[in-house]
């Protein structure tokens, strides 16, 4: 008789139960450290193991076992809460009770073999429990107007956006309602994030963080948002310019990651000139950040930004640029790669990067041509953002964005024409 399948099944079961126990102990460690009188490391460990056993048994006998275990845990949590309320100084709250129920459910996940979700959920529970004071402190700093702006972002991003069709339509097939509205959501979201980062962190450090986040999401969106903001905060023009230039620097880091993922066999030929461009834009951004720190400028944070109207206007501008791109591609065709890159890069560096890297990977485009096409797209995007900053911004902000983007473009052109391969 072959016992190997039975032995393997036993190992899987023990792995799930061990994970359930370990995750319960992990959360219990945090509760024990906080000296919670209701449940500590042993109690949470047992609850996790109980959940693991319930999940494993449910796979053989049905889901009623999990339901019964959940009822038992709920009753236990209620009894523990009633007991705690009779103490001389009761600690009224439901956090630990719900954490107990969560650990039971997490144990069930582990017991059924869903180890990755179980670990992720347990980690989330521990973080939420441990960072009680910072979370409560952050909420207390949010005023009514800021909460209104957050609710507005939720409305346009989580309610309206999913309802829009994610397909091309209209003349030339360039109108994608989902992607166009996504740009509106990004502008509103990045404006709010930059404001909150500045409020809670402050100083030039917040400018760097806002710029990095903006570059990871959409440097075009953060440029539009910050440019409009500069009109209300003209005295902080250098700081705001630093945010935009940092975001533009991060774009080239993102491009390099996309190249590695799309054409890994050709990264040695494609990455060096792009890395040089990244280094040059990083120097520019660091220089403006240093100037902002030296000047002592601080962006105003008296009230939360209201960017919806401006974001919608940018969405309409974005549609116009999309039509210009489509007309350019239709006129020049795929033969003029450089022209297509310059036109496409105005609004989207990712598209030209991914498509060109794919052509290089398939052998349809030479790597020497490939990195130049990608760089031209990046330079076009840089110049587009420079124009946007000049049109939407004001004062010192225009001065430093023009200088920064101009220096970046000059360096990019030097790389384009002087690079040895």
Long-range contacts (C-beta under 8 A, 24 or more apart in sequence): 12-113, 13-56, 15-115, 16-52, 16-55, 16-56, 16-110, 16-111, 16-112, 16-113, 16-115, 17-49, 17-52, 17-53, 17-56, 17-110, 17-111, 19-52, 19-110, 19-115, 19-118, 19-119, 20-48, 20-49, 20-51, 20-52, 20-53, 20-55, 20-106, 20-107, 20-108, 20-110, 20-111, 20-118, 21-45, 21-48, 21-49, 21-52, 22-48, 23-48, 23-103, 23-106, 23-107, 23-110, 23-118, 23-119, 23-122, 24-48, 24-49, 24-51, 24-103, 24-106, 24-107, 26-122, 26-123, 26-126, 27-99, 27-103, 27-122, 27-125, 27-126, 27-129, 30-126, 30-129, 30-130, 31-96, 31-99, 31-129, 34-129, 36-96, 37-84, 37-87, 37-91, 38-80, 38-81, 38-84, 38-96, 38-97, 39-80, 39-96, 39-99, 39-100, 43-100, 44-99, 44-100, 44-103, 47-73, 47-100, 47-103, 47-104, 47-107, 48-103, 48-104, 48-106, 48-107, 48-110, 49-107, 50-104, 50-107, 51-103, 51-104, 51-105, 51-106, 51-107, 51-108, 51-109, 51-110, 51-111, 52-107, 52-108, 52-110, 52-111, 53-107, 53-111, 54-104, 54-107, 54-108, 54-111, 55-107, 55-108, 55-109, 55-110, 55-111, 55-112, 56-111, 56-112, 57-111, 58-108, 58-111, 58-112, 59-111, 59-112, 66-108, 69-104, 69-108, 70-101, 70-104, 70-105, 73-100, 73-101, 73-104, 74-101, 76-100, 77-101, 95-129, 95-132, 99-125, 99-129, 138-200, 141-199, 141-200, 143-304, 145-303, 145-304, 146-196, 146-304, 148-304, 149-192, 149-304, 149-305, 149-306, 150-192, 152-188, 152-308, 153-185, 153-188, 153-189, 153-192, 156-181, 156-184, 156-185, 156-188, 156-308, 157-185, 157-188, 157-189, 161-185, 171-323, 172-323, 172-326, 172-327, 172-330, 173-326, 174-319, 174-322, 174-323, 174-325, 174-326, 175-319, 175-322, 180-315, 180-318, 180-319, 180-322, 181-315, 183-218, 183-220, 183-221, 183-311, 183-314, 183-315, 183-318, 184-308, 184-311, 184-312, 184-314, 184-315, 185-311, 186-217, 186-218, 186-221, 187-221, 187-224, 187-225, 187-307, 187-310, 187-311, 187-314, 188-225, 188-307, 188-308, 188-311, 189-217, 190-214, 190-217, 190-218, 190-221, 190-222, 190-225, 191-225, 191-226, 191-229, 191-305, 191-307, 191-311, 192-304, 192-305, 192-307, 194-222, 194-225, 194-226, 194-229, 194-243, 195-301, 195-304, 195-305, 198-299, 198-301, 199-301, 202-298, 203-293, 203-298, 204-239, 204-242, 204-289, 204-292, 204-293, 207-239, 207-240, 207-242, 207-243, 207-246, 207-289, 207-292, 207-299, 208-242, 208-246, 208-289, 210-243, 210-246, 210-247, 211-242, 211-243, 211-244, 211-245, 211-246, 211-247, 211-249, 211-250, 211-285, 212-246, 212-247, 212-250, 214-243, 214-244, 214-246, 214-247, 214-250, 215-246, 215-247, 215-248, 215-249, 215-250, 215-251, 215-253, 215-254, 216-250, 216-254, 219-244, 219-247, 219-248, 219-250, 219-251, 219-381, 219-385, 220-347, 220-381, 220-384, 220-385, 220-388, 221-314, 222-247, 223-247, 223-248, 223-385, 223-388, 223-389, 224-310, 224-311, 224-314, 224-388, 224-392, 225-305, 225-307, 225-310, 225-311, 226-393, 226-397, 227-388, 227-389, 227-391, 227-392, 227-393, 227-397, 227-401, 228-307, 228-310, 228-392, 228-393, 229-299, 229-305, 230-392, 230-393, 230-394, 230-395, 230-397, 230-398, 231-392, 231-393, 231-394, 232-300, 233-299, 233-300, 234-394, 234-395, 234-396, 234-397, 235-297, 235-396, 236-297, 236-298, 236-299, 236-300, 237-297, 237-393, 237-394, 237-395, 237-396, 237-397, 237-398, 237-399, 237-400, 238-288, 238-291, 238-292, 238-295, 238-297, 238-396, 238-397, 238-400, 239-292, 239-297, 239-298, 239-299, 240-299, 240-393, 240-397, 241-288, 241-292, 241-389, 241-396, 241-397, 241-399, 241-400, 241-401, 241-404, 242-285, 242-288, 242-289, 242-291, 242-292, 242-400, 244-385, 244-389, 244-401, 244-404, 245-281, 245-284, 245-285, 245-288, 245-400, 245-401, 245-404, 245-405, 245-408, 246-285, 246-289, 248-281, 248-285, 248-382, 248-385, 248-404, 248-405, 248-408, 249-278, 249-281, 249-282, 249-284, 249-285, 251-349, 251-378, 251-381, 252-277, 252-278, 252-281, 252-378, 253-278, 254-349, 254-350, 255-349, 255-350, 255-353, 255-374, 255-378, 258-350, 258-353, 258-354, 258-357, 259-353, 259-357, 259-374, 262-353, 262-354, 262-357, 262-358, 262-361, 263-357, 263-358, 263-360, 263-361, 263-370, 265-361, 266-360, 266-361, 266-367, 266-370, 269-367, 269-368, 269-370, 269-371, 269-421, 270-357, 270-360, 270-367, 270-370, 270-371, 270-374, 273-371, 273-375, 273-415, 273-419, 274-371, 274-374, 274-375, 276-415, 276-419, 277-375, 277-378, 277-411, 277-412, 277-415, 280-408, 280-411, 280-412, 280-415, 281-408, 281-411, 284-404, 284-407, 284-408, 285-404, 288-400, 288-404, 291-400, 318-347, 321-346, 321-347, 321-384, 322-347, 337-365, 337-369, 337-373, 338-372, 338-373, 338-376, 341-373, 341-374, 341-376, 341-377, 341-380, 342-376, 342-377, 342-379, 342-380, 343-380, 344-377, 344-380, 345-376, 345-377, 345-378, 345-379, 345-380, 345-381, 345-384, 346-380, 346-381, 346-384, 347-381, 347-384, 348-381, 349-377, 349-378, 349-381, 352-377, 353-377, 368-421, 372-416, 375-412, 375-415, 375-416, 376-416, 378-412, 379-409, 379-412, 379-413, 379-416, 382-408, 382-409, 382-412, 383-409
